[in-house]
Amino acid sequence: QSALTQPASVSGSPGQSVTISCTGTSGDLTTNNYVSWYQQHPGKAPKLLIYDVTNRPSGVSNRFSGSKSGNTASLTISGLQAEDEADYHCGSYTSRSTLVFGGGTRLTV
Amino acid sequence: QVQLQESGPGLVKPSETLSLTCTVSGGSVSSYYWGWVRQTPGKGLEWIGYVYNTGGSKYSPYLKSRVTTSVDTSKNQFSLRLTSVTAADTAVYYCAKVASWNYYDFEDWGQGTVVTVSS
């Protein structure tokens, strides 16, 4: 039922940068800027990293950044660290006032 | 930052009703919006719905026929009921606090509770 499409996995080496994509359809991130990203370590609850495409909540490292172009949002992680190895989920608030998530992307460092 | 804790049965029989409660500490349930999210094993997140402190709610179109939520201000809790469950409802269920800056993201989460649907 994922309305947003993410790659199943990405990988990168320590110190490198990696970008995770999130592609939407009509009614969600294609027509608004209500895109968020969550980080989830195994066995833990998700943690909000990015909201409204580019904004970081207080306390989130500036190594995490978000962007959007057309129907695709992206999360970029720079200066990869071992602790960044986790699942990353995108989310979008839709025109019907519902929230949809992507299928999640496993990042291997 | 508020703290949230889910509670409820870890095992529910098929066709029965799943009931979970989220206890809030460090903040009043009357002051914010809340929500429920679930995650099936090895899968992505699935939004279940929002619970508004006004008593209103908004549910996923895929679940709305089976979902109800409520708020108990006297206990500082909010709850989820999902009827007619099947094995497909087996998941980790999270309660969460809606972000105060945009009213749809989740800024604080409970640790999650595993619910298995099986006879």
Chai-1 contact restraints between the chains, C-beta under 6 A:
chainA,res_idxA,chainB,res_idxB,connection_type,confidence,min_distance_angstrom,max_distance_angstrom,comment,restraint_id
A,Q1,B,Y62,contact,1.0,0.0,6.0,A-B,restraint_1
A,S2,B,G44,contact,1.0,0.0,6.0,A-B,restraint_2
A,S36,B,D105,contact,1.0,0.0,6.0,A-B,restraint_3
A,A45,B,Y94,contact,1.0,0.0,6.0,A-B,restraint_4
A,A45,B,W109,contact,1.0,0.0,6.0,A-B,restraint_5
A,A45,B,Q111,contact,1.0,0.0,6.0,A-B,restraint_6
A,A45,B,G112,contact,1.0,0.0,6.0,A-B,restraint_7
A,L48,B,D105,contact,1.0,0.0,6.0,A-B,restraint_8
A,L48,B,E107,contact,1.0,0.0,6.0,A-B,restraint_9
A,Y51,B,D105,contact,1.0,0.0,6.0,A-B,restraint_10
A,H89,B,L45,contact,1.0,0.0,6.0,A-B,restraint_11
A,Y93,B,Y104,contact,1.0,0.0,6.0,A-B,restraint_12
A,S97,B,K58,contact,1.0,0.0,6.0,A-B,restraint_13
A,L99,B,W47,contact,1.0,0.0,6.0,A-B,restraint_14
A,L99,B,Y104,contact,1.0,0.0,6.0,A-B,restraint_15
A,F101,B,G44,contact,1.0,0.0,6.0,A-B,restraint_16
A,F101,B,L45,contact,1.0,0.0,6.0,A-B,restraint_17
A,G103,B,G44,contact,1.0,0.0,6.0,A-B,restraint_18
A,G104,B,G44,contact,1.0,0.0,6.0,A-B,restraint_19
